[in-house]
């Protein structure tokens, strides 16, 4: 997927979702990044890769330092991909993040262009799943770890 194709997909997504693209920053080398319709987009022209992120939790710096919790999240993504719409967990600070700390996202990578309708359906599912992880699933996933830690004290 080239930069023009990826950028068109993101702008079409924003239009379909009745959002604007003023939050998308384009670089001279073809890279771009920003948010549209709640999702974060980042295109790396050198790798021809479009990353789409759904935010789960801001200020996730402490989570990145707790290896057992991240291992559990990665296990879920690997062994139960439907629970994360075939995305991966990622802790990263993106330019559009307002806080100082990194954020926990669900991340999907796209190297080839599929039909808009298929991509937009996947992006809606990613947005919904990130919200569900934010509201419910995250606590359920780490609950047993927190319980084990409190018993060990």
URTABEL-V11751 format. One line per field, one symbol per residue. ss: DSSP state (@ for helix, = for strand, . for the rest). A space follows every 10 residues. Layout:
ss=???
This chain:
ss=..@@@@@@@@ @@@@@@.... ....==.... .=====..== ====....== =======... @@@@..@@@@ @@@@@@@@@. @@@@...=== ==........ ..======== .....@@@@@ @@@@@@@@@@ @@@@@@@@@@ @@@@@@@@@@ @@.
